[in-house]
Amino acid sequence: MKGPLFYSKILLFGEYGIIKDSKGLSIPYNFFKGALKTDENPSKIAIESNGHLRKFVNYLEDLHHKYPKMVSFNFESLRNDVDGGMYFDSSIPQGYGVGSSGALVAAIYDKYAEDKITILENLTREKLLKLKLIFGKMESFFHGKSSGLDPLNSYLSLPILINSKDNIESTSIPSQNSEGKGAVFLLDSGSTGETAPMVQLFMEKMKHEGFRNMLKNQFIKHTDACVEDFVNGNVKSLFGNLKQLSHVVLDNFKPMIPVKFHQLWKQGIESNDYYLKLCGSGGGGYILGFTEDIDKAKKALKDYNLEVVYNF
């Protein structure tokens, strides 16, 4: 048995901000993917994944009892498959901010949800919000609290524009220019990050008025501007706003940036060769980079592994 593929995602803009109603932009990233699978001779990893799925099924049953009208699953079929050794076969790295649990949630919903909203329907805002709500509740099993955006992106395989908490839409982004020197890239920090403690840290910081003001007047302002620039293809303006955003993150989100990257982050802002920002909740995993000249960025970051995800 092998189910359909679900891809990873990259939240280009909006990490932390979307908790407080900033805009956001999330795009599918087809380099990493996962699918539900059953093998005759399962590997150690497959057996481990199957154990996690078993716990997830218990959680989904509780969820259904709590919110019977929200979503129901074919639990008999799901239980049978899990008892038969089903696991999630995935190349998506965990703790890297590219949506490993999101792809799993999308795969389970796709195969076992009853009365599911399909991607072939006319996806009205109501349907998107309903999906986001369901996915948020499902994914909370992994993170403690989830916006539901990662699974939504993985399920639809379309860029998603977040205008506010209650206003999301699938969107198109300018098509890539394969000849272009400008690029969005992933930088491997070499360590994994845990989402829950990072979000907790953010919530602690939110208790301070100074931090809340910074979030509203600087972080969200520049995030919203970056989203508009990116969607509309205003590259010049985008890099001006990115520089500001990178600066705000370095000044106010230091605990979310692995220590060995503080200097590299600063270097990018000062040289204008590249600008770094958080990818997901930070603390490790990938760091997101933007550059107007990928050759310059590669030279400046020659000790690191760069993975280009989009060309301007």
C-alpha positions in Angstrom: 0.0 0.0 0.0 1.2 3.5 -0.8 -0.9 6.6 -0.4 -0.7 9.9 -2.4 2.2 12.3 -1.7 2.0 15.3 0.6 4.7 18.0 0.4 6.5 20.1 2.9 5.9 23.9 3.1 7.8 27.1 3.7 6.2 30.0 5.6 8.0 32.8 3.7 6.5 35.5 5.9 4.4 35.6 9.1 6.2 33.4 11.6 5.0 34.5 15.1 3.2 37.5 13.5 0.2 35.5 12.3 -0.4 34.6 16.0 -1.2 38.3 16.4 -2.9 38.8 13.0 -0.1 39.9 10.7 -0.2 38.9 7.1 1.5 35.7 6.1 2.5 33.8 2.9 3.1 30.1 2.8 4.2 28.1 -0.2 4.5 24.4 -0.9 8.0 23.1 -1.1 8.1 19.9 -3.3 11.7 18.9 -2.4 10.5 17.1 0.7 7.4 14.8 0.8 5.7 12.0 2.7 3.0 9.3 2.1 1.2 6.7 4.2 2.6 3.3 3.6 2.6 -0.4 4.6 5.6 -2.7 4.1 6.0 -6.4 4.3 9.2 -6.1 6.4 9.0 -2.7 8.1 12.2 -1.0 9.1 12.9 0.3 12.7 11.9 3.8 11.6 8.6 2.5 10.1 7.8 0.6 13.4 8.5 3.8 15.4 6.3 5.9 13.0 3.6 3.3 13.4 3.8 3.7 17.2 3.3 7.5 16.9 0.3 6.9 14.5 -1.3 4.7 17.1 -1.1 7.5 19.7 -2.4 10.0 17.1 -5.4 7.8 16.4 -6.3 7.8 20.2 -6.0 11.6 20.1 -8.2 11.8 17.1 -10.9 9.7 18.8 -10.8 12.0 21.8 -11.1 14.9 19.4 -14.1 13.5 17.7 -15.9 12.9 21.1 -15.1 16.5 22.1 -16.1 18.1 18.7 -18.5 15.5 17.1 -19.7 18.1 14.5 -16.3 19.4 13.5 -14.8 16.3 11.8 -15.3 12.5 11.9 -13.1 9.8 10.6 -13.5 6.2 9.5 -11.9 5.0 12.7 -12.5 1.3 11.9 -10.5 1.6 8.7 -7.9 3.8 10.3 -7.4 1.4 13.2 -7.2 -1.6 10.9 -4.5 0.0 8.8 -2.5 1.1 11.8 -2.8 -2.4 13.3 -1.6 -3.7 9.9 1.6 -1.7 10.4 0.8 1.5 8.4 3.3 4.3 8.9 4.2 7.7 7.4 7.1 7.4 5.0 8.6 10.9 4.9 11.7 12.7 3.7 10.6 15.9 5.5 13.1 16.6 8.3 11.4 16.9 11.7 12.1 20.1 13.7 13.3 22.0 10.7 10.3 24.4 10.2 9.2 22.9 6.9 6.0 21.2 8.1 6.7 17.5 8.8 3.6 17.0 11.0 1.5 19.1 8.6 2.1 16.6 5.8 1.1 13.7 8.1 -2.1 15.5 9.2 -3.0 16.2 5.6 -2.4 12.6 4.6 -4.6 11.2 7.4 -7.4 13.7 6.7 -7.3 13.0 3.0 -7.6 9.2 3.5 -9.9 8.8 6.5 -12.0 11.9 7.0 -15.7 11.5 6.4 -17.5 14.3 4.4 -14.1 15.8 3.7 -13.7 19.0 1.8 -11.8 18.1 -1.3 -9.3 20.2 -3.2 -11.5 19.9 -6.4 -14.3 21.9 -4.8 -14.8 25.6 -5.2 -12.7 26.5 -2.1 -14.6 29.4 -0.6 -13.2 31.3 2.3 -15.6 29.5 4.6 -14.3 26.1 3.4 -10.7 27.2 3.8 -11.3 28.4 7.3 -13.1 25.2 8.2 -10.2 23.1 6.9 -7.7 25.4 8.8 -9.7 24.9 12.0 -9.9 21.1 11.6 -6.2 20.9 10.8 -5.3 23.2 13.7 -7.1 20.8 16.1 -5.5 17.7 14.5 -2.0 19.2 14.5 -2.2 20.4 18.1 -1.3 16.8 19.0 2.2 17.5 17.8 2.8 21.1 18.9 0.4 21.9 21.8 -1.1 24.7 19.7 -1.3 24.9 15.9 -2.7 27.4 13.4 -3.5 24.6 11.0 -1.7 26.4 8.2 1.0 23.8 7.5 -1.4 20.9 6.9 -3.6 23.3 4.9 -0.7 24.1 2.6 0.3 20.5 2.3 -3.3 19.4 1.6 -3.9 22.0 -1.1 -0.4 22.2 -2.5 -1.0 25.9 -3.3 0.5 29.1 -2.0 -1.7 30.5 0.8 -2.1 34.2 1.6 -3.0 35.0 5.2 -4.7 38.4 5.3 -5.7 37.9 9.0 -6.9 35.1 11.3 -10.3 35.0 9.6 -9.3 35.8 6.1 -7.2 33.4 4.1 -7.1 32.6 0.5 -5.2 30.5 -2.0 -3.1 32.8 -4.1 -0.7 32.9 -7.0 2.8 34.2 -6.7 4.9 35.6 -9.6 6.3 32.7 -11.6 10.0 32.0 -11.0 12.7 33.4 -13.2 15.1 30.6 -13.7 17.7 33.0 -15.1 17.3 35.4 -12.2 20.1 36.1 -9.8 17.7 36.9 -6.9 16.8 33.9 -4.7 15.1 32.6 -1.6 17.2 29.9 0.0 17.3 27.6 3.0 20.3 27.5 5.3 20.8 24.4 7.4 21.5 25.3 11.0 22.6 21.8 11.6 20.4 21.3 14.6 16.7 20.7 15.1 14.3 23.2 16.8 11.3 22.4 19.0 8.2 24.4 18.2 6.4 24.2 21.5 9.1 25.8 23.7 9.8 28.5 21.2 6.1 29.5 21.0 6.0 29.4 24.8 8.9 31.8 24.9 7.2 34.1 22.5 4.0 34.1 24.7 6.1 35.0 27.7 7.7 37.9 25.8 4.2 39.0 24.8 3.4 39.8 28.4 5.7 42.9 28.1 4.3 46.0 26.7 7.5 47.0 25.0 7.6 43.7 23.1 4.0 44.0 22.1 4.6 47.5 20.7 7.6 46.4 18.8 5.6 43.5 17.3 2.8 45.8 16.2 4.8 48.8 15.0 7.8 47.1 13.5 7.6 43.4 13.1 4.1 43.2 11.7 4.5 46.4 9.7 7.5 45.0 7.8 6.0 41.5 7.6 2.9 42.8 5.9 4.9 45.0 3.5 7.1 42.0 2.6 4.0 39.9 1.8 2.5 42.6 -0.4 5.8 43.1 -2.2 6.4 39.4 -2.8 2.9 38.7 -4.1 2.9 41.7 -6.4 6.5 41.1 -7.6 7.9 44.4 -6.3 11.5 43.1 -5.8 13.2 46.4 -5.1 10.8 47.4 -2.4 10.8 43.8 -1.0 14.5 43.9 -0.3 14.2 47.2 1.5 11.5 45.7 3.8 13.4 42.5 4.2 16.5 44.3 5.5 14.3 46.0 8.1 12.6 42.8 9.0 15.9 40.9 9.4 17.1 43.7 11.7 14.0 43.6 13.9 14.2 39.8 14.3 17.9 40.0 15.2 17.2 42.7 17.8 14.1 41.1 19.4 14.0 37.4 18.6 17.6 36.4 19.6 16.6 33.3 21.6 15.0 31.9 18.5 18.2 32.3 16.4 20.9 29.7 17.1 23.8 31.5 18.7 26.4 30.6 16.0 24.2 32.5 13.5 24.0 35.8 15.3 27.2 37.1 13.6 26.2 35.7 10.2 22.8 37.4 10.5 24.4 40.8 11.3 26.9 40.3 8.5 24.1 39.9 5.9 22.4 43.1 7.1 25.7 45.1 7.0 27.0 43.8 3.6 23.5 43.6 1.9 24.7 40.3 0.3 21.8 38.4 1.9 19.1 38.9 4.6 18.2 36.1 7.0 14.9 35.5 8.8 13.3 32.7 10.8 11.8 29.7 9.0 9.0 28.6 11.2 9.5 29.0 15.0 13.3 29.0 14.9 15.5 27.6 17.6 17.2 25.4 15.0 16.2 23.7 11.8 16.3 25.8 8.7 17.0 29.6 8.5 15.4 31.4 5.5 17.6 33.6 3.4 16.8 36.2 0.7 19.4 37.6 -1.7 19.5 39.8 -4.8 22.6 37.9 -6.0 22.8 34.2 -5.2 26.5 34.1 -6.2 27.4 36.7 -3.7 25.4 35.0 -1.0 27.0 31.6 -1.8 30.4 33.2 -1.5 29.6 34.9 1.8 28.1 31.7 3.2 30.6 29.3 1.7 30.8 27.2 4.8 27.1 26.4 4.7 24.8 24.3 2.7 22.4 26.5 0.7 19.2 25.1 -0.9 17.6 27.5 -3.4 13.8 27.3 -3.2 12.7 30.2 -5.4 14.4 32.4 -8.1 13.6 36.0 -8.8 
